[in-house]
Amino acid sequence: FVGDWIADGVETFSVSFRHNAPVPVNLFARFSTPANFPGGTAVSFIPVAPGAWTTVEVAIDPANPGFVTFEGSDFATVFSNVGHVQVGVDAPAGFESDTDPLIFDLDIARVVVPEPAGAALLGLGGGMLVLRRRRAA
């Protein structure tokens, strides 16, 4: 999850999330440089219902309206040198004094890069096999 996400062509960050809060919650993700500052915070404004695994995706795009801050910096600075990814929840109003334990589960965190890069590598490998066959004949 570290490195130059812009040069690597990262399009999406996604994570599977489940919780036991009695009401839906909003998930957020913060991406920061290795020094942990500056960072960009994206909020998923689609509340996640309790009790069911839900995949939450963040488009890694400067035009994504879910990015609510870049902490005085900008998209390019943060995503050209990602060092940390943090995931959290926005506690619903009224939970400030709740003492009941809440459980949050995260699984299958991943970044998505465009498929053509993988297809190009397969095509290159296939081309090498064709060249090898022709020489062997």
Order of alpha helices (4+ residues) and beta strands (2+ residues): beta-beta-beta-beta-beta-alpha-beta-beta-alpha
